Structure formats: structure tokens, C-alpha cells
Amino acid sequence: MSCNSFKTFWVSACLAASLAPMYAVAQSTVPKSAAVMDFDLVNEMKDYDSAEVTAAQENRLKMISDELRREFTERDLYRVVDNAKASELIGRLKVTYNFHECHGCEIEIGKALEADRIVIAWVQKVSNLILNLNIEVKDVATGQIVYNKSVDLRGNTDVTWMRGIRYMVNSIVEKKQYLK
């Protein structure tokens, strides 16, 4: 082997050895996949809500469901899977259950979507001014809760609901819970 060939070999070997740990870190930081269910509404005030309030809350549920997916994706916390593949199963189960109370049916959805995690979400409306945003993240393979989050809101507006979602995601990032 000539001197130049040896130098080239040595530089290549050193470069490969120095990049190997970075490659391993890059491989290990690929976000887990997550099926994010739409937010449910647990409304303790439903007897008092007008049709207009009910419609506004339904729009907010969709808005924050989309925002949670967007935040997870844009921040590289999870690879959010498309729920369309299991839409029939989701629809069938949704008729009977709120997913945070179905005692395992959500795992069936996660498996159908081949996701690592399933994110169950609900808003509890305690009064016209007090609401709670909640999520529960479960490992699809084991059914175990990985973490859960709750954010209290004061006010029932688009702004407060969006602020709540962003606060929740910021907390997940700060505590690095998405790595679990």
C-alpha cells in the first residue's frame, strides 16, 4: 500500500469512527409514531349549553385536535399517523365509548394503525369558565400509560383552548416526555 493510499484509508477510517456515534444518536432520535385521537368533550354543563355554544365547542375540539397533531409533527415529537386506515374501527368504537373510558379499546386502534403510541384526548367542561384539557399517551405494545398531561383553562374561547394546547406541548418538550 502506498503512503497516499494508507493516508486515505486512515482518514476514511477515522472519519467513519467519528461519525458512528452521531449516526447512532440520529437513529435513536427518530420520533416514535403516534395515533392521535380527536378530543372528546366531557360536558358537565350540557343541559345548560345553547346550540350556539355546543357548535362552538365542537369546532374547538376539532381545532385543538388538529393543533396537537401539528405541534407534535412540527416539533418532531412524534410521527403522527393518519387515522383514516382505522376510521371504520374508530367510528364503531366512538358510538359506544369516550376513548379515555374504554379500558383498552384504544390499544386496538393503535395496533390497527401500527403506531408505537396512542394519544387519547378529552376536554372536561366543569363550568362555563372552567375547563381542563387532558391527554393520555399509552404504549401500544404494552398498553401501559407512558405519561398524561392536564391543563386547566379559565375561559371558553378559541384563544384559551389554543393557549392550553400550546402550554401542554411546551410542558411535554420541557420534561422530554416524548422520549419515553
Residue frames relative to the residue before (quaternion, step in Angstrom):
aa qw qx qy qz dx dy dz
M 1.0000 0.0000 0.0000 0.0000 0.00 0.00 0.00
S 0.4094 -0.7132 0.5107 0.2508 3.55 -0.86 0.96
C 0.6780 -0.4961 0.3596 0.4062 3.54 -1.30 0.35
N 0.6636 0.4996 -0.3046 0.4662 3.59 0.98 -0.86
S 0.6401 0.5170 -0.3222 0.4682 3.59 1.01 -0.79
F 0.6459 0.5159 -0.3179 0.4643 3.56 1.00 -0.85
K 0.6438 0.5167 -0.3211 0.4641 3.60 0.98 -0.87
T 0.6517 0.5117 -0.3117 0.4651 3.57 0.94 -0.87
F 0.6428 0.5144 -0.3135 0.4732 3.55 0.97 -0.88
W 0.6784 0.5060 -0.2896 0.4471 3.58 0.85 -1.01
V 0.6569 0.4942 -0.3093 0.4780 3.60 0.92 -0.88
S 0.6519 0.5125 -0.3148 0.4618 3.59 0.95 -0.83
A 0.6620 0.5030 -0.3059 0.4639 3.58 0.95 -0.88
C 0.6590 0.5011 -0.3076 0.4691 3.58 0.96 -0.86
L 0.6440 0.5196 -0.3156 0.4643 3.57 0.98 -0.83
A 0.6574 0.5032 -0.3098 0.4676 3.57 0.91 -0.88
A 0.6643 0.5012 -0.3055 0.4628 3.58 0.95 -0.86
S 0.6848 0.4781 -0.2987 0.4618 3.60 0.97 -0.76
L 0.6867 0.4737 -0.2861 0.4714 3.61 1.09 -0.58
A 0.5140 0.6781 -0.4104 0.3278 3.60 1.14 -0.50
P 0.6792 0.4658 -0.3278 0.4629 3.66 0.79 -0.81
M 0.6414 0.5107 -0.3375 0.4626 3.62 1.00 -0.73
Y 0.6326 0.5208 -0.3321 0.4672 3.58 1.02 -0.74
A 0.6458 0.5138 -0.3166 0.4676 3.58 0.98 -0.84
V 0.6433 0.5006 -0.3264 0.4785 3.61 0.98 -0.80
A 0.6443 0.5170 -0.3284 0.4580 3.59 0.92 -0.86
Q 0.6465 0.5143 -0.3176 0.4654 3.58 0.99 -0.82
S 0.7185 0.4598 -0.2648 0.4497 3.60 0.91 -0.87
T 0.6914 0.4719 -0.2910 0.4633 3.61 1.17 -0.34
V 0.3600 0.6924 -0.5318 0.3290 3.58 1.19 0.32
P 0.4430 -0.7231 0.4480 0.2832 3.59 -0.60 1.05
K 0.5186 -0.6079 0.5044 0.3272 3.52 -1.20 0.63
S 0.4719 -0.6448 0.5070 0.3233 3.56 -1.18 0.48
A 0.0654 -0.8004 0.5958 0.0100 3.56 -1.09 0.72
A 0.2511 -0.6996 0.6496 0.1598 3.51 -1.10 0.85
V 0.1289 -0.8045 0.5789 0.0324 3.56 -0.56 1.19
M 0.2667 -0.7736 0.5579 0.1386 3.55 -0.53 1.20
D 0.5748 -0.5728 0.4531 0.3691 3.56 -1.19 0.51
F 0.5657 -0.5861 0.4606 0.3526 3.55 -1.19 0.57
D 0.2660 -0.7026 0.6391 0.1647 3.53 -1.16 0.79
L 0.2985 -0.7191 0.5894 0.2153 3.55 -1.28 0.32
V 0.1177 -0.7349 0.6656 0.0546 3.54 -0.84 1.07
N 0.0208 -0.8587 0.5072 -0.0706 3.52 -0.04 1.37
E 0.1868 -0.8002 0.5645 0.0781 3.53 -0.35 1.25
M 0.6805 0.4668 -0.2692 0.4965 3.57 1.32 -0.11
K 0.3263 0.8103 -0.4634 0.1493 3.61 1.24 0.02
D 0.6179 0.5546 -0.3552 0.4294 3.61 1.07 -0.57
Y 0.7213 0.4349 -0.2288 0.4881 3.57 1.22 -0.49
D 0.5772 0.6153 -0.3728 0.3863 3.61 1.21 -0.28
S 0.3986 -0.6873 0.5565 0.2429 3.52 -1.07 0.81
A 0.6670 -0.4734 0.3782 0.4336 3.55 -1.28 0.20
E 0.6319 0.5405 -0.3256 0.4501 3.58 1.06 -0.74
V 0.6579 0.4910 -0.3050 0.4828 3.60 0.95 -0.86
T 0.6424 0.5282 -0.3193 0.4544 3.58 0.95 -0.88
A 0.6602 0.4995 -0.3038 0.4715 3.60 0.92 -0.89
A 0.6480 0.5146 -0.3215 0.4603 3.60 0.95 -0.85
Q 0.6663 0.4966 -0.3053 0.4651 3.59 0.97 -0.83
E 0.6164 0.5300 -0.3483 0.4668 3.61 1.02 -0.70
N 0.6434 0.5071 -0.3151 0.4792 3.58 1.01 -0.80
R 0.6561 0.5089 -0.3115 0.4620 3.59 1.00 -0.80
L 0.6049 0.5515 -0.3586 0.4487 3.59 1.04 -0.71
K 0.6601 0.4853 -0.2995 0.4890 3.58 0.95 -0.89
M 0.6455 0.5455 -0.3153 0.4317 3.56 0.93 -0.96
I 0.7394 0.4035 -0.2563 0.4741 3.62 0.77 -0.93
S 0.5621 0.5630 -0.3942 0.4601 3.61 1.17 -0.44
D 0.6700 0.4856 -0.2848 0.4839 3.57 0.93 -0.94
E 0.6587 0.5166 -0.3105 0.4504 3.58 0.98 -0.84
L 0.6308 0.5216 -0.3404 0.4628 3.60 0.97 -0.77
R 0.6478 0.5043 -0.3167 0.4751 3.60 0.94 -0.85
R 0.6600 0.5157 -0.3051 0.4531 3.56 0.93 -0.95
E 0.6578 0.5086 -0.3073 0.4629 3.60 0.90 -0.92
F 0.6489 0.5134 -0.3202 0.4614 3.60 0.90 -0.89
T 0.6884 0.4843 -0.2769 0.4636 3.58 0.93 -0.92
E 0.7152 0.4698 -0.2716 0.4405 3.58 0.72 -1.06
R 0.7196 0.4135 -0.2489 0.4993 3.58 1.07 -0.64
D 0.4236 -0.7342 0.4381 0.2993 3.58 1.31 0.11
L 0.3200 0.7518 -0.5130 0.2632 3.58 1.03 0.77
Y 0.7789 -0.0190 0.0441 0.6253 3.55 1.07 -0.84
R 0.3788 -0.6205 0.6190 0.2973 3.50 -1.36 0.36
V 0.2253 -0.8061 0.5356 0.1124 3.57 -0.15 1.28
V 0.2865 -0.7707 0.5489 0.1506 3.55 -0.73 1.11
D 0.5158 -0.6160 0.5022 0.3199 3.53 -1.27 0.50
N 0.3685 -0.7650 0.4927 0.1903 3.57 -0.70 1.09
A 0.4375 0.7377 -0.4402 0.2658 3.61 1.23 -0.25
K 0.6119 0.5866 -0.3452 0.4030 3.58 1.02 -0.78
A 0.7699 0.2815 -0.1546 0.5514 3.59 1.16 -0.61
S 0.2634 0.8154 -0.4906 0.1584 3.59 1.20 0.37
E 0.6303 0.5231 -0.3427 0.4600 3.60 1.01 -0.72
L 0.6586 0.4967 -0.2988 0.4798 3.60 0.92 -0.90
I 0.6479 0.5161 -0.3154 0.4629 3.60 0.91 -0.92
G 0.6679 0.5089 -0.2953 0.4559 3.58 0.90 -0.93
R 0.6590 0.5157 -0.3036 0.4557 3.56 0.95 -0.90
L 0.6974 0.4583 -0.2717 0.4793 3.58 0.91 -0.90
K 0.6254 0.5744 -0.3297 0.4125 3.58 1.05 -0.79
V 0.5748 0.5890 -0.3736 0.4280 3.58 1.14 -0.58
T 0.7592 0.3873 -0.1827 0.4901 3.57 1.03 -0.82
Y 0.8356 0.2101 -0.0413 0.5059 3.59 0.92 -0.91
N 0.3036 -0.5670 0.7019 0.3060 3.42 -1.49 0.20
F 0.5303 -0.6944 0.3760 0.3084 3.58 -0.70 1.04
H 0.6399 0.5213 -0.3515 0.4418 3.63 1.05 -0.51
E 0.7301 0.3770 -0.2260 0.5233 3.59 1.30 -0.12
C 0.5284 0.6892 -0.3871 0.3098 3.60 1.19 0.11
H 0.3603 -0.7956 0.4432 0.2021 3.59 1.31 0.11
G 0.8509 -0.1749 0.0403 0.4937 3.56 0.70 1.09
C 0.5191 0.6463 -0.4366 0.3496 3.60 1.14 -0.28
E 0.5882 0.5882 -0.3658 0.4174 3.58 1.17 -0.55
I 0.5910 0.5658 -0.3647 0.4445 3.59 1.15 -0.59
E 0.5975 0.5585 -0.3455 0.4602 3.59 1.08 -0.72
I 0.6474 0.5023 -0.3093 0.4826 3.59 1.02 -0.82
G 0.6516 0.5274 -0.3116 0.4475 3.58 0.90 -0.92
K 0.6590 0.4939 -0.3038 0.4790 3.57 1.02 -0.81
A 0.6370 0.5260 -0.3299 0.4568 3.59 0.98 -0.81
L 0.7244 0.4093 -0.2312 0.5043 3.58 1.11 -0.69
E 0.3724 -0.7588 0.4561 0.2783 3.58 1.35 0.03
A 0.3526 0.7426 -0.4827 0.3021 3.57 1.03 0.88
D 0.5051 -0.6265 0.5025 0.3160 3.55 -1.25 0.53
R 0.7932 0.1510 -0.0334 0.5890 3.55 1.05 -0.87
I 0.1673 -0.7271 0.6509 0.1404 3.52 -1.31 0.46
V 0.1790 -0.7816 0.5935 0.0692 3.55 -0.88 1.01
I 0.1305 -0.7727 0.6207 0.0251 3.52 -0.65 1.23
A 0.0424 -0.8292 0.5561 -0.0366 3.58 -0.83 0.97
W 0.1001 0.7903 -0.6012 0.0629 3.55 -1.05 0.75
V 0.2743 -0.7065 0.6277 0.1777 3.49 -1.34 0.50
Q 0.1699 -0.7602 0.6196 0.0963 3.53 -0.87 0.98
K 0.1654 -0.7766 0.6032 0.0751 3.54 -0.70 1.14
V 0.2011 -0.8018 0.5582 0.0714 3.55 -0.43 1.30
S 0.7635 -0.0991 0.0854 0.6324 3.55 1.09 -0.82
N 0.7159 -0.4287 0.3093 0.4560 3.57 -1.25 -0.10
L 0.7565 0.3570 -0.2009 0.5098 3.59 1.20 -0.41
I 0.7414 0.3622 -0.2069 0.5257 3.61 1.18 -0.39
L 0.1007 0.7734 -0.6143 0.1201 3.53 -0.72 1.18
N 0.2003 -0.7498 0.6165 0.1329 3.57 -1.27 0.44
L 0.2164 -0.7217 0.6425 0.1400 3.55 -1.02 0.90
N 0.0248 -0.8169 0.5749 -0.0388 3.57 -0.83 0.99
I 0.0184 0.7553 -0.6542 -0.0363 3.52 -1.20 0.64
E 0.1147 -0.7437 0.6543 0.0754 3.50 -1.28 0.56
V 0.1520 -0.7883 0.5940 0.0518 3.55 -0.75 1.09
K 0.0643 -0.8103 0.5824 -0.0086 3.56 -0.74 1.11
D 0.4594 -0.6229 0.5607 0.2942 3.50 -1.27 0.60
V 0.4137 -0.7371 0.4766 0.2415 3.58 -0.62 1.11
A 0.6518 0.5394 -0.3263 0.4217 3.61 0.96 -0.78
T 0.8015 0.2936 -0.1365 0.5028 3.59 0.94 -0.86
G 0.3975 -0.7147 0.4783 0.3201 3.58 1.17 -0.54
Q 0.5039 0.6681 -0.4124 0.3600 3.58 1.29 -0.01
I 0.4868 -0.6260 0.5213 0.3152 3.54 -1.15 0.66
V 0.3016 -0.7469 0.5701 0.1616 3.56 -0.81 1.06
Y 0.7302 -0.2623 0.1617 0.6098 3.56 1.03 -0.85
N 0.1423 -0.7546 0.6266 0.1330 3.52 -1.35 0.23
K 0.1627 -0.7737 0.6092 0.0620 3.52 -1.21 0.60
S 0.0245 -0.7666 0.6414 0.0187 3.51 -1.23 0.61
V 0.0648 -0.7758 0.6275 0.0118 3.55 -1.02 0.88
D 0.3027 -0.7448 0.5694 0.1716 3.56 -0.87 1.00
L 0.1689 -0.7679 0.6123 0.0832 3.52 -1.08 0.84
R 0.1404 -0.7309 0.6575 0.1178 3.51 -1.23 0.57
G 0.7390 0.2814 -0.2588 0.5547 3.52 -0.19 1.33
N 0.2389 -0.7767 0.5750 0.0952 3.52 -1.04 0.86
T 0.3905 0.6997 -0.4951 0.3359 3.55 0.49 1.25
D 0.6739 -0.4609 0.3783 0.4363 3.56 -1.28 0.25
V 0.6576 0.5349 -0.3082 0.4318 3.57 0.92 -0.97
T 0.6970 0.4618 -0.2984 0.4603 3.62 0.80 -0.91
W 0.6377 0.5208 -0.3403 0.4542 3.61 0.97 -0.75
M 0.6741 0.4792 -0.2999 0.4754 3.61 0.90 -0.88
R 0.6260 0.5260 -0.3384 0.4657 3.58 0.98 -0.79
G 0.6386 0.5398 -0.3191 0.4461 3.58 1.01 -0.80
I 0.6507 0.5061 -0.3143 0.4709 3.60 0.95 -0.88
R 0.6844 0.4862 -0.2964 0.4553 3.57 0.85 -0.93
Y 0.6213 0.5260 -0.3349 0.4744 3.58 1.04 -0.72
M 0.6431 0.5308 -0.3136 0.4542 3.58 0.98 -0.89
V 0.6861 0.4711 -0.2880 0.4737 3.59 0.84 -0.95
N 0.6146 0.5368 -0.3509 0.4593 3.60 1.01 -0.73
S 0.6478 0.5129 -0.3104 0.4700 3.59 1.00 -0.79
I 0.6248 0.5283 -0.3308 0.4701 3.60 1.01 -0.79
V 0.6596 0.5005 -0.3008 0.4732 3.57 0.97 -0.88
E 0.6695 0.5158 -0.3074 0.4373 3.60 0.82 -0.99
K 0.7482 0.3812 -0.2051 0.5029 3.58 0.99 -0.84
K 0.3582 -0.7735 0.4501 0.2660 3.58 1.39 0.02
Q 0.2228 0.8165 -0.5038 0.1727 3.56 1.08 0.72
Y 0.5792 0.5983 -0.3707 0.4113 3.60 1.14 -0.51
L 0.6227 0.5553 -0.3408 0.4332 3.60 1.20 -0.34
K 0.5371 0.6432 -0.4003 0.3710 3.58 1.23 -0.29
